[in-house]
Structures are given as structure tokens and as C-alpha cells.
Amino acid sequence: MIHVYLDDARRCPQGFVLARNVTECILLLDSSEVDILSLDYDLGWDQPSGGEVARWIVSAGKFPREIYLHTSSNIGRIKMYEMLYAAKPEGVKVHNGPMPDELIVQIAQKDT
């Protein structure tokens, strides 16, 4: 089981697998069991957004156990949250914001 962090610019937290674009993220979601997914929305000029990953998750039904939205785009965060929350299966948690620092530290400590 892996944790995935989608972001085109930010540093990836320790204990996560980095996906720099939508294609990489979908590949990881499709080929691995993902525990925690943290999504950015804006992934660079003229690039598909994290919203495309959210749409793929809903369409494919491949939900991680927990999803966080660390994007600085309020509109993007709201769109992804509403789409994922409306379709999530029972037991899946969708958070309308970034991972708490305590969780990031806990995962990093497990990785050492």
C-alpha cells in the first residue's frame, strides 16, 4: 500500500510517492493500492488539472482510503471535494483541505 502526492511544484513529503502530472497519478492509482492521496489542482500552464484525477477516480471507482486536497486554488478545491464526496463509497474519507502536519510527521517516521 502506498501514499501518493500529486503536485507539479511542491516538495513531496517523505513516505509518499510523487506524481508530477495527471498521467503519473492515474497510473499509480490504477496499478497500486493507495492508502492516502493528496491532490493539487493547478498543475502548470495548459496542463490537465487535479480535477481530471478526481473525475477518473469517480469514473473508475478506484478510491483511495483517504483523500486530502492541498491545492491553493479555492475553486479547484471546491470542485474536487464536491465531486469526490458525492461519489465516495462508505468508509472513504475526503478532506476539504491539506493533511495535518501531525499526519505528515507520522508517515515520515514510519518511512525511516
C-alpha positions in Angstrom: 0.0 0.0 0.0 1.4 3.4 -1.0 0.6 7.1 -0.3 0.5 9.4 -3.4 1.2 13.2 -3.6 0.1 14.9 -6.8 1.9 18.3 -7.3 3.9 19.9 -10.1 6.0 22.2 -7.9 5.9 21.4 -4.2 8.3 19.1 -2.4 6.9 15.7 -1.8 6.5 14.7 1.8 8.6 11.8 3.0 6.8 8.5 2.8 4.8 9.5 -0.3 5.2 8.6 -4.0 5.3 11.8 -6.1 3.2 12.3 -9.2 4.1 15.4 -11.1 1.1 15.3 -13.5 -2.3 13.7 -14.1 -0.9 10.8 -16.2 1.5 9.7 -13.5 -1.1 10.0 -10.7 -3.7 7.9 -12.6 -1.1 5.3 -13.4 -0.2 5.0 -9.7 -3.9 4.9 -8.7 -4.6 2.2 -11.4 -1.7 0.0 -10.6 -1.3 0.3 -6.8 -3.4 0.1 -3.7 -3.4 3.7 -2.5 -4.0 4.5 1.2 -3.7 8.3 1.2 -3.9 10.6 -1.8 -3.1 14.3 -1.6 -4.2 16.3 -4.6 -3.1 19.7 -6.1 -5.5 21.3 -8.6 -3.3 23.6 -10.8 -0.6 21.6 -12.4 1.1 24.1 -14.7 0.1 26.2 -17.6 -2.1 24.4 -20.2 -1.8 21.1 -18.3 -4.7 18.9 -17.1 -5.7 19.7 -13.5 -6.2 17.6 -10.4 -9.9 17.8 -11.3 -9.1 15.2 -14.1 -7.8 12.8 -11.4 -10.9 13.3 -9.3 -13.1 12.6 -12.4 -11.0 9.5 -13.2 -11.4 8.2 -9.5 -15.1 8.7 -9.7 -15.5 7.1 -13.1 -13.1 4.1 -12.4 -14.4 3.7 -8.8 -10.7 3.4 -7.7 -10.9 5.4 -4.4 -8.0 5.5 -2.0 -8.9 5.1 1.7 -8.4 8.8 2.3 -8.1 11.9 0.1 -6.7 15.3 1.0 -6.8 18.5 -1.1 -3.7 20.6 -0.6 -4.3 23.0 -3.5 -4.2 26.7 -3.1 -7.0 27.1 -5.7 -10.2 27.6 -3.8 -12.4 27.0 -6.8 -10.4 23.8 -7.7 -10.6 22.5 -4.2 -14.4 23.0 -4.0 -14.9 21.3 -7.4 -12.8 18.3 -6.5 -14.3 18.0 -3.0 -17.9 18.1 -4.2 -17.2 15.6 -7.0 -15.3 13.1 -4.8 -17.6 13.5 -1.7 -20.8 12.9 -3.7 -19.4 9.6 -5.2 -17.3 8.2 -2.4 -18.0 4.7 -1.1 -18.7 4.1 2.6 -15.5 4.1 4.6 -13.6 6.5 2.3 -12.7 9.9 3.8 -12.5 13.0 1.7 -11.0 16.1 3.4 -11.7 19.6 2.2 -8.1 20.8 2.8 -4.5 19.6 3.3 -3.1 16.9 5.5 -2.4 18.0 9.1 1.3 18.4 10.0 1.0 15.6 12.6 -0.1 13.1 9.9 2.8 14.1 7.6 5.3 13.6 10.5 3.7 10.3 11.4 4.0 8.9 7.9 7.6 10.2 7.6 8.6 8.5 10.8 7.1 5.1 9.5 9.2 5.5 6.4 12.5 5.7 8.2 
